[in-house]
Every structure is written in structure tokens, then in C-alpha cells.
Amino acid sequence: MKRLIFDPEHVQFRDSVRRFMQAEVGPHVDRWREAGVVDRDVYRKAGQQGLLCTWAEEKYGGAGVGDFRFEQIIIEENMRHGDIGFYINLHNDLVAPYIAKLGTEEQKDRFMPGIVSGEIILAVAMTEPSTGSDLASMRTRAEDKSDHWLLNGSKTYISNGILGDLIVVAARTDPNSRHGLGLFLVERGMAGFERGRKLVKMGLKSQDTAELFFTDVKIPKANVLGSPTGGFGYLARFLAQERLVAAIGFMATAQTAFDLTLDYVKERRAFGRPIGAFQNSRFKMASMRAELDAAQTYVDQCVMLLNSGDLTAEDAASAKLVTSELEGRVMDECVQLHGGAGYMDEYRISRMYTDARISRIFAGTSEIMREIIGRGLGLDERKLT
Ligand SMILES: Cc1cc2nc3c(=O)[nH]c(=O)nc-3n(C[C@H](O)[C@H](O)[C@H](O)COP(=O)(O)OP(=O)(O)OC[C@H]3O[C@@H](n4cnc5c(N)ncnc54)[C@H](O)[C@@H]3O)c2cc1C
């Protein structure tokens, strides 16, 4: 279905992003999967190409473009022609906004130029060994020592956990309040900050997911983001964009899987005809086509709502829920239509299948998305008696 939200300047931008992904990212996928991490250099190259934080102010090296469609295009082209392990969307749209929107002028002057050039790679650390969905239960704590904060605790499953130079770390600052959290800028090389294992995962093989440990890390007061007790509210505020960003990626991978499967069913033959000629294959492809178009239209509408400042937490949760569940179904059907080849690592669809399994879990599980949407309907067990 023709997508209505893009103007000629977006189409032109997409062409240049595609060329970048095809030249600088796609060719390295196998090597990066082997290494379990992408080259640091790819961030610098993306920075040189103007693909890091298009929205950042010009004084920091950005283009100052407040139109999220440009970021959407970068995510889509990376998923299709680049590599899901190159977490440019985490850097651009999930973590950098914390610094740009909550940071002081001094913090922005210090970090934004490196973030936009790709010298500084970003990560965000909320999840802990004992808690993920229930963020208010986090145990990592920061104590106010008058001229600095003292950070102790650990985080796990952190994307860009090995490559990350600047980590936004959420920690409890008020032991008496469930929501008393702060956000701290932890820099590579700070004494007491250590990285653990690069975790071995079912999919996302080129993505460096790691544990982080903090033992008496002295965080200068100048590295606190916003109010030291306002962290919970900040996380909630930024999670809506995070979930839409996730949904954009899920649609792009599902669409890519669909396209390569369509090619496959036209070529692969069984019983004297292409397998796409069987009614079952045709119906499966038709159902996926219809569902993908419907979900894409919803996501595109959410991008326009984000642009106008009208995207709600419930809208974003719906986008994440619907697209991640659809992506899972599409990957499964596409593997099935590939037959045994679909189970072979050398076929992209096999890798896409395992990569996609995380979509229903991270950035908030499907169950948590249903909670957010349900509470938005007034169906909140904490308030209904
Ligand atoms: C590859 C990968 C990358 C990640 N990257 C990051 C990152 O960069 N930074 C970061 O901070 N975190 C990251 N995470 C963590 C991720 O966000 C969490 O794993 C996720 O939020 C779920 O938390 P959990 O693992 O603790 O599961 P749990 O919270 O223990 O949930 C287990 C199950 O219980 C269900 N459940 C929990 N609460 C409820 C409820 N109220 N109602 C119904 N069901 C419920 C869940 O839906 C799930 O099915 C990443 C995880 C992975 C696997």
C-alpha cells in the first residue's frame, strides 16, 4: 500500500541512507555476528554521513530537523539493508534525547558533539538481575555525598553494554519512595564501573548485550540528569517514543521478511510448480500483506502524532504491542514457507526469526503494553474496587 506520510525530500533522504547502509553496514553483518559486536567505527561513519541524531541542534553538529520521519527512515533502512545489531536507533532516538532534553547547557556542550559525531556511543541501563518490568523495584542506589553521588549496584541485558561510552543509569535516590529514582551519566573509565560478560543470546548475534557493575562509583554532581528524584517520571515520559521507535523497526523487519519470502515462494518449486502457486501459500501471503499494511498505516500515523506532540503512552503501547505480535507471526509463517531452508543459518529468514523473538519482551513486554492500554481505559486494579 502506498504510504502517504513521505514528501519528496524524505524519498531522497531514504535513497542516501540506503546507499550508506548497503555500503557501510550490510557487508559486515557476518563478521559482526561472529564477533558478537559491531565495529565502533560504524558509528563514526554514520556521524560523518549526518545520520546520528538528525534532530540535534546545529551547534552540536546536528541538522536541527524536528521531523521524526527522517529518523523513521534511518531505522527502516538499517533494518532492511543494514544490520539489526547496529543499534543506531538506541543511540539516536532512545538515549540521546535524555541528554538533549533533560541535560543542562554544560552537559549538552560536553556530550552532544561527540554523540552526533559518533565518538561517544550511548546506552541506557534500567534493567537489573532482579527486576525488569517492575522498574520501581530497582535496587541500584545512589547516595548523595554532598559534592558527588555514590553509585552501587548492577544492571543486566544492557544493549551497547560493551561499546557504550556514556551510559544513562537509573538508580534509587530515595529509599523511602518507590518512585524516587535518578538518572546518572556514567562515563567509560570511571573508577568502580566495570562491564561483565557479553551475554550469549538466541538472536541479535551482532548486538553487544552486557552486564554492568557499579562499586562505589563517584558520580560528579555535574553528571546528574534533571532532578535526582525525577527519574521515574523521565523514564515514563521517554518510553512512549522508545516504544514507537521499536514498532518502526518491527514493521521494517516484518516487511523485509515478507519481501524475501515472496521472492522465495515464486522461485522454489514443489510438485511441478512454484510453492507460491499453492492456495495455502497464496492465502498466507495475502493475510500477511493485509495485516502489514494495516499495522504500517497505524505506525505512520503514530509518527505524525509524535511530530505534532500528540502521541500518548497508550498509542505508543498499542503500536509496540500490535507490531511486535505481528512481526512474530510473520517471521513464523515466513520460516514455514521456506521449509527446511528457513531453519538454516545461511538463510536470512532463519536469523530474522530468532532476532524477532525479543520484540515482544524488550522495551516493555506485551503484557505490560496491555496493562498500559487497559489502565488507559480506566481498568486499573489499583483504582477499581
Ligand atoms: C536483547 C535484550 C536487550 C535489552 N536491552 C536493554 C537495555 O538496553 N537497557 C535496559 O535497561 N534493559 C534492556 N533489556 C531488558 C528488557 O527491557 C527486559 O528484559 C524486559 O523489560 C522484561 O523484564 P524482565 O526480563 O525482568 O522480565 P520480568 O519482568 O521478570 O517478566 C517475566 C514475565 O512476567 C510478565 N510480567 C511481569 N509483570 C507483569 C504484570 N504486571 N502483568 C502481567 N505479566 C507480567 C512479563 O510480561 C514476562 O512475560 C534488554 C533485554 C534483552 C533480552
The ligand as an SDF file (V2000), in Angstrom:
LIG
                    3D

 53 58  0  0  0  0  0  0  0  0999 V2000
   18.4270   -8.4390   23.9800 C   0  0  0  0  0  0  0  0  0  0  0  0
   17.9490   -7.5680   25.1060 C   0  0  0  0  0  0  0  0  0  0  0  0
   18.2980   -6.2220   25.1200 C   0  0  0  0  0  0  0  0  0  0  0  0
   17.8950   -5.4010   26.1790 C   0  0  0  0  0  0  0  0  0  0  0  0
   18.3370   -4.1130   26.2410 N   0  0  0  0  0  0  0  0  0  0  0  0
   18.1050   -3.3850   27.3710 C   0  0  0  0  0  0  0  0  0  0  0  0
   18.7280   -2.1110   27.5580 C   0  0  0  0  0  0  0  0  0  0  0  0
   19.4700   -1.6120   26.6970 O   0  0  0  0  0  0  0  0  0  0  0  0
   18.5010   -1.4530   28.7260 N   0  0  0  0  0  0  0  0  0  0  0  0
   17.6930   -1.9430   29.7070 C   0  0  0  0  0  0  0  0  0  0  0  0
   17.5360   -1.2980   30.7380 O   0  0  0  0  0  0  0  0  0  0  0  0
   17.0880   -3.1560   29.5460 N   0  0  0  0  0  0  0  0  0  0  0  0
   17.2820   -3.8910   28.4200 C   0  0  0  0  0  0  0  0  0  0  0  0
   16.7070   -5.1340   28.2640 N   0  0  0  0  0  0  0  0  0  0  0  0
   15.8300   -5.6340   29.3220 C   0  0  0  0  0  0  0  0  0  0  0  0
   14.3780   -5.7190   28.9220 C   0  0  0  0  0  0  0  0  0  0  0  0
   13.8120   -4.4350   28.7760 O   0  0  0  0  0  0  0  0  0  0  0  0
   13.6740   -6.5650   29.9850 C   0  0  0  0  0  0  0  0  0  0  0  0
   14.1480   -7.8970   29.8340 O   0  0  0  0  0  0  0  0  0  0  0  0
   12.1660   -6.5220   29.8630 C   0  0  0  0  0  0  0  0  0  0  0  0
   11.6820   -5.2540   30.2300 O   0  0  0  0  0  0  0  0  0  0  0  0
   11.4670   -7.5850   30.7440 C   0  0  0  0  0  0  0  0  0  0  0  0
   11.9550   -7.5400   32.0510 O   0  0  0  0  0  0  0  0  0  0  0  0
   12.4390   -8.9060   32.7630 P   0  0  0  0  0  0  0  0  0  0  0  0
   13.4040   -9.5710   31.8480 O   0  0  0  0  0  0  0  0  0  0  0  0
   12.8960   -8.5750   34.1240 O   0  0  0  0  0  0  0  0  0  0  0  0
   11.1620   -9.8030   32.8090 O   0  0  0  0  0  0  0  0  0  0  0  0
   10.1170   -9.8670   34.0370 P   0  0  0  0  0  0  0  0  0  0  0  0
    9.7170   -8.5050   34.4190 O   0  0  0  0  0  0  0  0  0  0  0  0
   10.6690  -10.7710   35.0850 O   0  0  0  0  0  0  0  0  0  0  0  0
    8.8840  -10.5820   33.3260 O   0  0  0  0  0  0  0  0  0  0  0  0
    8.7620  -12.0120   33.1840 C   0  0  0  0  0  0  0  0  0  0  0  0
    7.3620  -12.3130   32.6440 C   0  0  0  0  0  0  0  0  0  0  0  0
    6.3860  -11.8160   33.5890 O   0  0  0  0  0  0  0  0  0  0  0  0
    5.4730  -10.9750   32.9290 C   0  0  0  0  0  0  0  0  0  0  0  0
    5.0070   -9.9020   33.8140 N   0  0  0  0  0  0  0  0  0  0  0  0
    5.7600   -9.0580   34.5790 C   0  0  0  0  0  0  0  0  0  0  0  0
    4.9670   -8.1630   35.1950 N   0  0  0  0  0  0  0  0  0  0  0  0
    3.6940   -8.4290   34.8010 C   0  0  0  0  0  0  0  0  0  0  0  0
    2.4160   -7.8540   35.0820 C   0  0  0  0  0  0  0  0  0  0  0  0
    2.2970   -6.7930   35.8850 N   0  0  0  0  0  0  0  0  0  0  0  0
    1.3330   -8.4110   34.4950 N   0  0  0  0  0  0  0  0  0  0  0  0
    1.4360   -9.4620   33.6850 C   0  0  0  0  0  0  0  0  0  0  0  0
    2.6060  -10.0520   33.3660 N   0  0  0  0  0  0  0  0  0  0  0  0
    3.7150   -9.5530   33.9200 C   0  0  0  0  0  0  0  0  0  0  0  0
    6.2620  -10.3990   31.7640 C   0  0  0  0  0  0  0  0  0  0  0  0
    5.3910   -9.9030   30.7410 O   0  0  0  0  0  0  0  0  0  0  0  0
    7.0660  -11.6040   31.3150 C   0  0  0  0  0  0  0  0  0  0  0  0
    6.2820  -12.4120   30.4920 O   0  0  0  0  0  0  0  0  0  0  0  0
   17.0660   -5.9430   27.1950 C   0  0  0  0  0  0  0  0  0  0  0  0
   16.6940   -7.2810   27.1590 C   0  0  0  0  0  0  0  0  0  0  0  0
   17.1540   -8.0990   26.1470 C   0  0  0  0  0  0  0  0  0  0  0  0
   16.7840   -9.5550   26.1860 C   0  0  0  0  0  0  0  0  0  0  0  0
  1  2  1  0
  2  3  1  0
  2 52  2  0
  3  4  2  0
  4  5  1  0
  4 50  1  0
  5  6  2  0
  6  7  1  0
  6 13  1  0
  7  8  2  0
  7  9  1  0
  9 10  1  0
 10 11  2  0
 10 12  1  0
 12 13  2  0
 13 14  1  0
 14 15  1  0
 14 50  1  0
 15 16  1  0
 16 17  1  0
 16 18  1  0
 18 19  1  0
 18 20  1  0
 20 21  1  0
 20 22  1  0
 22 23  1  0
 23 24  1  0
 24 25  2  0
 24 26  1  0
 24 27  1  0
 27 28  1  0
 28 29  2  0
 28 30  1  0
 28 31  1  0
 31 32  1  0
 32 33  1  0
 33 34  1  0
 33 48  1  0
 34 35  1  0
 35 36  1  0
 35 46  1  0
 36 37  1  0
 36 45  1  0
 37 38  2  0
 38 39  1  0
 39 40  1  0
 39 45  2  0
 40 41  1  0
 40 42  2  0
 42 43  1  0
 43 44  2  0
 44 45  1  0
 46 47  1  0
 46 48  1  0
 48 49  1  0
 50 51  2  0
 51 52  1  0
 52 53  1  0
M  END
$$$$
